[in-house]
Amino acid sequence: MNPVLDPVIHPLYRLQLCAMLDAGTAVESSVLRAHLGLSPSAFSKQVAALVEAGYVRQERGELDSRKTWLSLTKAGSRAYRGHIRALETIVSGTFQEES
């Protein structure tokens, strides 16, 4: 069975978000937004899609409730890594169409 691209993760900004979250435990949302160069509304839309899919968890800061921390869920981590495997398979040229 060939790895499958995840349509929720595949859009560039969501893929970048998952990559940044996979590298850490939790990241403050304004740091992610600044790194991606997105407006607040565009960033919110991308995060909402990942949250709705169950891939990302949002938590308010304990000391500063204005800050939101994002992290990958276990399902999000599995989906992200599966997506990366699918991309690697495509890039390596070993992807085979199923008959």
C-alpha positions in Angstrom: 0.0 0.0 0.0 1.3 3.4 -1.0 1.4 6.3 1.6 -1.4 8.8 1.1 -1.2 12.6 1.1 -3.4 14.1 3.8 -5.7 16.7 2.3 -6.0 18.6 5.6 -2.2 18.9 6.0 -1.2 19.3 2.3 -1.9 23.1 1.9 1.5 24.8 2.3 0.8 26.9 5.4 -0.7 23.9 7.2 2.2 21.7 6.3 4.6 24.4 7.6 2.6 24.7 10.8 2.7 20.9 11.4 6.4 20.9 10.7 7.1 23.6 13.3 4.8 22.0 15.8 6.4 18.5 15.2 9.8 20.0 16.2 8.6 21.2 19.6 6.1 20.4 22.3 4.0 23.6 22.2 4.6 26.9 20.4 3.0 30.2 21.1 0.7 31.1 18.2 2.1 34.6 17.6 5.5 33.1 17.0 4.1 30.7 14.4 2.0 33.4 12.7 5.0 35.8 12.5 7.2 33.0 11.1 4.6 32.2 8.4 4.0 35.9 7.6 0.2 35.5 7.7 -2.4 38.0 8.8 -4.3 37.1 12.0 -7.4 36.0 10.0 -5.5 33.9 7.5 -3.5 32.3 10.3 -6.7 31.6 12.3 -8.3 29.9 9.3 -5.3 27.6 8.8 -5.2 26.7 12.5 -9.0 26.1 12.7 -8.8 23.5 9.9 -6.1 21.6 11.8 -8.0 21.9 15.1 -11.3 20.7 13.5 -9.5 17.7 12.1 -8.2 16.9 15.5 -4.5 17.4 14.5 -3.8 20.5 16.6 -4.6 21.4 20.2 -5.0 25.0 21.3 -4.5 26.0 25.0 -4.6 29.4 26.6 -1.5 30.5 28.6 -1.7 29.9 32.3 0.0 33.2 33.2 -1.2 35.2 30.3 -4.6 34.2 28.9 -4.1 36.4 25.9 -1.5 34.0 24.6 -2.5 30.8 22.8 -0.2 27.8 22.6 -0.5 25.2 19.9 0.7 21.6 19.8 0.2 18.6 17.7 -2.1 15.9 19.0 -1.0 12.2 18.7 -3.4 12.0 15.7 -1.8 15.1 14.2 1.7 13.7 14.6 0.7 10.4 13.0 -1.0 12.3 10.1 1.9 14.7 9.6 4.5 11.9 9.6 2.4 9.8 7.2 2.1 12.8 4.9 5.8 13.3 4.9 6.3 9.6 4.1 4.0 10.0 1.2 5.9 13.1 -0.1 9.2 11.2 0.3 7.8 8.3 -1.7 6.7 10.6 -4.5 10.0 12.5 -4.5 12.0 9.2 -4.6 10.1 8.0 -7.6 8.9 4.8 -6.0 5.3 5.8 -6.0 3.2 3.3 -8.0 -0.3 3.8 -9.2 -2.6 1.1 -7.9 -4.3 -0.9 -10.6 
